[in-house]
Amino acid sequence: MIGIHTPEYEFEKDRNRVMRFAQKFKVTHPVYVDNDLLYWDALESENWPEFYLVDRQGTIRGKIVGEMHEGSRRAAKFEALLQELLDE
Protein backbone atom coordinates (compact mmCIF):
# COMPACT_ATOMS: atom_id res chain seq x y z
CA MET A 1 0.00 0.00 0.00
CA ILE A 2 1.17 3.48 -0.84
CA GLY A 3 -0.57 6.68 0.15
CA ILE A 4 -0.45 9.55 -2.30
CA HIS A 5 -1.17 12.91 -0.73
CA THR A 6 -2.16 15.50 -3.32
CA PRO A 7 -2.48 18.86 -1.62
CA GLU A 8 -5.47 21.04 -2.33
CA TYR A 9 -4.10 24.07 -0.47
CA GLU A 10 -0.62 25.58 -0.29
CA PHE A 11 -0.12 24.73 3.42
CA GLU A 12 -0.75 21.05 2.62
CA LYS A 13 2.43 20.91 0.50
CA ASP A 14 4.72 20.85 3.55
CA ARG A 15 6.06 17.28 3.60
CA ASN A 16 7.10 17.50 7.27
CA ARG A 17 3.57 18.55 8.24
CA VAL A 18 2.09 15.67 6.21
CA MET A 19 4.44 13.20 7.92
CA ARG A 20 3.52 14.55 11.38
CA PHE A 21 -0.16 13.96 10.63
CA ALA A 22 0.63 10.50 9.24
CA GLN A 23 2.36 9.64 12.53
CA LYS A 24 -0.46 11.16 14.57
CA PHE A 25 -2.99 8.94 12.78
CA LYS A 26 -0.68 5.90 12.90
CA VAL A 27 -0.25 5.65 9.12
CA THR A 28 2.47 3.04 8.64
CA HIS A 29 2.56 2.73 4.84
CA PRO A 30 4.73 5.00 2.69
CA VAL A 31 3.23 8.35 1.75
CA TYR A 32 4.18 10.21 -1.41
CA VAL A 33 3.50 13.94 -1.41
CA ASP A 34 2.32 14.79 -4.93
CA ASN A 35 2.94 18.55 -4.86
CA ASP A 36 3.18 18.74 -8.65
CA LEU A 37 -0.07 16.78 -9.16
CA LEU A 38 1.73 14.22 -11.33
CA TYR A 39 -0.23 11.23 -10.02
CA TRP A 40 -3.40 13.30 -9.75
CA ASP A 41 -3.20 14.13 -13.44
CA ALA A 42 -2.06 10.64 -14.50
CA LEU A 43 -5.07 9.09 -12.76
CA GLU A 44 -7.40 11.83 -13.99
CA SER A 45 -8.51 12.39 -10.42
CA GLU A 46 -11.34 14.75 -9.67
CA ASN A 47 -12.12 14.24 -5.98
CA TRP A 48 -10.53 14.35 -2.55
CA PRO A 49 -10.19 11.61 -1.47
CA GLU A 50 -10.09 8.84 -4.06
CA PHE A 51 -8.92 5.31 -3.31
CA TYR A 52 -7.54 3.07 -6.04
CA LEU A 53 -6.76 -0.63 -6.07
CA VAL A 54 -4.04 -1.42 -8.58
CA ASP A 55 -2.96 -4.93 -9.47
CA ARG A 56 0.60 -6.18 -10.03
CA GLN A 57 0.41 -5.32 -13.71
CA GLY A 58 -0.47 -1.70 -12.89
CA THR A 59 -4.11 -1.99 -13.95
CA ILE A 60 -6.63 -0.04 -11.87
CA ARG A 61 -9.06 -2.69 -10.64
CA GLY A 62 -11.18 -0.61 -8.32
CA LYS A 63 -11.86 2.96 -7.30
CA ILE A 64 -13.76 4.40 -4.37
CA VAL A 65 -14.56 8.11 -4.19
CA GLY A 66 -15.11 9.86 -0.88
CA GLU A 67 -14.17 9.33 2.73
CA MET A 68 -14.24 5.84 4.17
CA HIS A 69 -14.96 4.99 7.77
CA GLU A 70 -14.61 1.61 9.40
CA GLY A 71 -17.84 -0.33 9.14
CA SER A 72 -19.29 1.86 6.38
CA ARG A 73 -20.65 0.52 3.08
CA ARG A 74 -17.79 2.20 1.23
CA ALA A 75 -15.21 0.54 3.46
CA ALA A 76 -16.92 -2.85 3.06
CA LYS A 77 -16.92 -2.46 -0.72
CA PHE A 78 -13.24 -1.50 -0.71
CA GLU A 79 -12.33 -4.43 1.55
CA ALA A 80 -14.23 -6.84 -0.71
CA LEU A 81 -12.39 -5.52 -3.79
CA LEU A 82 -9.08 -5.76 -1.95
CA GLN A 83 -9.76 -9.33 -0.85
CA GLU A 84 -10.70 -10.27 -4.41
CA LEU A 85 -7.37 -8.92 -5.62
CA LEU A 86 -5.45 -10.70 -2.84
CA ASP A 87 -7.18 -13.98 -3.69
CA GLU A 88 -5.84 -13.80 -7.23
C-alpha positions as CSV (number, residue, x, y, z in Angstrom):
1,M,0.0,0.0,0.0
2,I,1.2,3.5,-0.8
3,G,-0.6,6.7,0.2
4,I,-0.4,9.5,-2.3
5,H,-1.2,12.9,-0.7
6,T,-2.2,15.5,-3.3
7,P,-2.5,18.9,-1.6
8,E,-5.5,21.0,-2.3
9,Y,-4.1,24.1,-0.5
10,E,-0.6,25.6,-0.3
11,F,-0.1,24.7,3.4
12,E,-0.7,21.0,2.6
13,K,2.4,20.9,0.5
14,D,4.7,20.8,3.5
15,R,6.1,17.3,3.6
16,N,7.1,17.5,7.3
17,R,3.6,18.5,8.2
18,V,2.1,15.7,6.2
19,M,4.4,13.2,7.9
20,R,3.5,14.5,11.4
21,F,-0.2,14.0,10.6
22,A,0.6,10.5,9.2
23,Q,2.4,9.6,12.5
24,K,-0.5,11.2,14.6
25,F,-3.0,8.9,12.8
26,K,-0.7,5.9,12.9
27,V,-0.2,5.7,9.1
28,T,2.5,3.0,8.6
29,H,2.6,2.7,4.8
30,P,4.7,5.0,2.7
31,V,3.2,8.4,1.8
32,Y,4.2,10.2,-1.4
33,V,3.5,13.9,-1.4
34,D,2.3,14.8,-4.9
35,N,2.9,18.5,-4.9
36,D,3.2,18.7,-8.6
37,L,-0.1,16.8,-9.2
38,L,1.7,14.2,-11.3
39,Y,-0.2,11.2,-10.0
40,W,-3.4,13.3,-9.7
41,D,-3.2,14.1,-13.4
42,A,-2.1,10.6,-14.5
43,L,-5.1,9.1,-12.8
44,E,-7.4,11.8,-14.0
45,S,-8.5,12.4,-10.4
46,E,-11.3,14.8,-9.7
47,N,-12.1,14.2,-6.0
48,W,-10.5,14.4,-2.6
49,P,-10.2,11.6,-1.5
50,E,-10.1,8.8,-4.1
51,F,-8.9,5.3,-3.3
52,Y,-7.5,3.1,-6.0
53,L,-6.8,-0.6,-6.1
54,V,-4.0,-1.4,-8.6
55,D,-3.0,-4.9,-9.5
56,R,0.6,-6.2,-10.0
57,Q,0.4,-5.3,-13.7
58,G,-0.5,-1.7,-12.9
59,T,-4.1,-2.0,-13.9
60,I,-6.6,0.0,-11.9
61,R,-9.1,-2.7,-10.6
62,G,-11.2,-0.6,-8.3
63,K,-11.9,3.0,-7.3
64,I,-13.8,4.4,-4.4
65,V,-14.6,8.1,-4.2
66,G,-15.1,9.9,-0.9
67,E,-14.2,9.3,2.7
68,M,-14.2,5.8,4.2
69,H,-15.0,5.0,7.8
70,E,-14.6,1.6,9.4
71,G,-17.8,-0.3,9.1
72,S,-19.3,1.9,6.4
73,R,-20.6,0.5,3.1
74,R,-17.8,2.2,1.2
75,A,-15.2,0.5,3.5
76,A,-16.9,-2.9,3.1
77,K,-16.9,-2.5,-0.7
78,F,-13.2,-1.5,-0.7
79,E,-12.3,-4.4,1.6
80,A,-14.2,-6.8,-0.7
81,L,-12.4,-5.5,-3.8
82,L,-9.1,-5.8,-1.9
83,Q,-9.8,-9.3,-0.8
84,E,-10.7,-10.3,-4.4
85,L,-7.4,-8.9,-5.6
86,L,-5.5,-10.7,-2.8
87,D,-7.2,-14.0,-3.7
88,E,-5.8,-13.8,-7.2
